[in-house]
Amino acid sequence: MAVESQKKLEVTLIGTADSGELEWAGGVGVFEADGEFADGTVTLQRSVDGGATWTDMGEHTTLTASGGGRFVASNEAKLRVSASGVGTVTVVIYHL
């Protein structure tokens, strides 16, 4: 279950899945993930074309273990988290 707003997304992902989308107005944000990664990965992604194409935000927002990083999305975009092969991981994205 996801809790979504203009400023925050919190979701728990299991296995291989994508989160819901977060409308991002631009600016600096924080991406944090905690849980059982096994050999999996969680990646923060953005779309500037309404969700048709998704691209990874970068190395600081691609995690293979619990942790986090800051990111900058200078333009309006949709954000989501993509998980691949994880156990159970809780992810939070929020605006600074």
N, C-alpha and C positions, 0 to 999 in steps of 0.2 A: 504494500500500500504506500502511495506517495502523498506527501503533503506539499502542494505547490503554491507559490505566490510569485510576485514579480521580483522578490528579493531572496527567496530561499527554496531549495529543493532538498528533501530528505527522503531517501528510499533505501530499502534493503533488497539486494539482488542475490539470486541463487543460480549457480551454474552459468549458463550463457544466456544473457538477456540484455535488453536496453531499458533504461528508465523512461519515465514520461518526459515531456519537454518543458523547459523553463524559458519563458520570454525574458530575454536579457536586454536591458536598456543601454548597455555599454559600461565600461569602467573596470575597476579592479575587484577581483573576487578571490575567494578561498575555496579550495577543493580538498576535502578530507575523506579518508576511507579507513575503516577499521573492521577487522573480522578474520575469517579463515580464507586465505587466498589459495591454499593448496599450490598448484603450479599455474594458477590463473592470473589474469590481468584485469584491472578496471581502468578505463580511459575516459577522460572528459572530452567531449566532442562538441563542435558548433556547426550550425548551418546558417548561411546568410541568404539562402534561396527558399525559405519557408519549409524546410525539412526534406527537400528532394535529395540533397547531397550533404553528407556529414564528413567533416575532417577532424582529425585529432588536434587538440590544442597545443600539444608539445610534450617534451620529456618530463617536465615537472608535474604534469597532470596525467601521466601514465604510470600506474603503480602496480607492483607485484608483491607488495607487503603493506601492512598498515602504515599510514603516513599522510602527507598532504603537501600542498603547494599553492602558491599564489598564481594568478593568471590575469591577463589584461585582454579584454575584448573591447576594442575601440569603437566598434559600431554595434548597432542593434543586431541581435542574432537570437536564434534558438539554441539552447544548450541541452545536452543530455549526457548520461553516463552509459557506456557500453561495457558489459562484463563478459569475459570469456573464460570458462573453465574454473570459476571460483567456487569455494564452498558457500558460505553465507557472509556477505559483506554489506555493511551499512555505509552509505555515502551521503555526505552533506555538501551542498554548494551554497555559498552565501556571498552577498555583496558587502564590500568594506565601506 
